[in-house]
Amino acid sequence: MRKEILLPAIAVVGGGAGFALRRWELATAFEPDTGLPIPGAPATTALIALSVLVAAVLLLLSLVGRYPRFEGYGQAFHAQGNTLYAMAGVLSGFLLIGAGGLMAYDFVQGTNPLYTRLIVAAMAVVSGLCVMSTVRDNFKGTNQGKYSVPLLIPAFAFCVWLIAAYQVRAGDPVQLDYVYELFAIITGLLGLYFIAGFSFDKGRCAPAVLFSLLGVYFSLVTLADEHDWATLALYGFTILYLITSSALLLYNAARPLPQEPVENDTEGSSDV
């Protein structure tokens, strides 16, 4: 069973079905006059059932089989010479940088004057640069080293994004209006957290795969909602980066462990 193909495919196909159900829900499951949810709406029930099913299948399949004991991030996400990984990773970094630029522009124009969004914008740009640096090192086969800060910055950015997203929605009494958006950010945050954990001697394959792919699924579902271009770019990053990272982790887990890359010698060396 090629888990590096099967599990991401389940997340993408499930997310596509969830997107269609969410569009159906938005069109039929809310009262036109008040915007309140209609109890027992078929679209709402179907989307909840699909979400539970996808989560259960991903949980089961992520736990099936034994994972190797990776000695650090470099082994877990080894991608030396993998051009497809490099292209997807660089594109995801550009999506983050673009999202930050669009958020900053909206703030300056007064379209979305929340200061938390401005903080998200700054962190998204820095995170995009960190992602590109990480992808470059994985592609070249150099070691991130222990306690890599660039791996943590995107997770911190998602923490602030979660606060900013909830700040906008806090006054909305209808939780169905935004629940899938919050699920997408939370699961994406957890996916990034568990990916970074491999650099901190806390690497756990099953949670990293599970939450990354749930982040992909819920991001695809919430694309059916109304979002500005900056937020769409953030979800684009979430989908592309997490599906690439989870597929790479599963690919490496199914094959002999590569040698842990050697850390760059910043002080240089001389022959004796």
Stockholm file with secondary structure:
# STOCKHOLM 1.0

chainA/1-272         MRKEILLPAIAVVGGGAGFALRRWELATAFEPDTGLPIPGAPATTALIALSVLVAAVLLLLSLVGRYPRFEGYGQAFHAQGNTLYAMAGVLSGFLLIGAGGLMAYDFVQGTNPLYTRLIVAAMAVVSGLCVMSTVRDNFKGTNQGKYSVPLLIPAFAFCVWLIAAYQVRAGDPVQLDYVYELFAIITGLLGLYFIAGFSFDKGRCAPAVLFSLLGVYFSLVTLADEHDWATLALYGFTILYLITSSALLLYNAARPLPQEPVENDTEGSSDV
#=GR chainA/1-272 SS CCHHHHHHHHHHHHHHHHHHHHHHHHHHSBCTTTCCBCTTCHHHHHHHHHHHHHHHHHHHHHHSSCCCCCCSHHHHTCCTTCHHHHHHHHHHHHHHHHHHHHHHHHHHHTSSCCHHHHHHHHHHHHHHHHHHHHHHHHHHTCCCCSSCHHHHHHHHHHHHHHHHHHHHHTTCSCGGGTHHHHHHHHHHHHHHHHHHGGGGTCCCHHHHHHHHHHHHHHHHHHTTSCCCHHHHHHHHHHHHHHHHHHHHHHHHHTSCCCCCCCCCCTTCCCCC
#=GC SS_cons         CCHHHHHHHHHHHHHHHHHHHHHHHHHHSBCTTTCCBCTTCHHHHHHHHHHHHHHHHHHHHHHSSCCCCCCSHHHHTCCTTCHHHHHHHHHHHHHHHHHHHHHHHHHHHTSSCCHHHHHHHHHHHHHHHHHHHHHHHHHHTCCCCSSCHHHHHHHHHHHHHHHHHHHHHTTCSCGGGTHHHHHHHHHHHHHHHHHHGGGGTCCCHHHHHHHHHHHHHHHHHHTTSCCCHHHHHHHHHHHHHHHHHHHHHHHHHTSCCCCCCCCCCTTCCCCC
//
